[in-house]
Amino acid sequence: MNEAAQLQGVTGRRAHLPVMLQEVLTALSPKDGEIYVDATFGAGGYSRAILESAKCRVYAIDRDPSTRLLADALARDFPGRFLLLAGCFSDMVSLLAQQGVTGVDAIVMDLGVSSMQIDQAARGFSFKHDGPLDMRMSCDGVSAAILVNSLPEDELADILYMYGEEKASRKIAAAIVAEREIAPIETTAQLAALIRRVVRQSGEMDPATRTFQALRIRVNDELGELERALDAAPTLLRTGGRLIVVSFHSLEDRIVKRFLRPKSEVASRHAMAALVQQQQDSGLALFDLPSGKAIIPGVPETRLNPRARSAKLRVAIRNSVQRAHAEMEP
């Protein structure tokens, strides 16, 4: 198989369309000589656009091993300016330190599952394609099938309610437990069909949507990853550095909004570098917010790319410790 065919297999059938690409580039304002982190590389759409916009460097992060072919192609197109770091984006500080990088000018996070993962039936993310009930972004660890076939009914219901905001969580969990007593639930089509039998469709959303979201989030600890990554970002961002986050559902956006408020309103659950902790303890915000509201995609984009419909983009600019101290002085 030639490289073009291999890349086609990785990205899926549809062309990759980075969500709100122009809005992200406007917020980044790429400049020659700066260093950027594409914290969720995926199909590489943001990385490529940033590299094309300025003579800068991009460090991309992804835990999905299938992104390597895409990254290798990008590294050849931009020699010496791009590097993919294999791992979780919550570990960005240590991953970049291994490259001798302790400060960056911007970090971009495009949250959730990528289009190329959804489009590959074998990855088990989508109820629209029949495949193994997997959903692991890193291709290792506990799969969705193991959770569905082994967790107690109450725990399954809690996962569906907390991570999918599924009102019929207990009804679906009971149906799963009854079904697996007859035979294991091993494919996406099996699980989707079961849910559709017990939950009536309301509007355009498929009844399986929230359950699949919940299982995916639980399998990959997506909300925990986001919280840890947000905590790590201020230790890397230089003064004036930009943090740009694109989220796709209320659970993610709620975490981002809470993090960007001043310390007097919100406390981080994780230890941060001494410099950041000192600023947090002052009760001042870690970031300036150019806009108090999230940026949403325009109608033309949502028509072209349905995945963009629920997207929200938030932009924050890293404060300086010196300024924060000056503001505290009488």
Order of alpha helices (4+ residues) and beta strands (2+ residues): alpha-alpha-beta-alpha-beta-alpha-beta-alpha-beta-alpha-alpha-alpha-alpha-alpha-alpha-alpha-beta-alpha-alpha-beta-alpha-beta-alpha
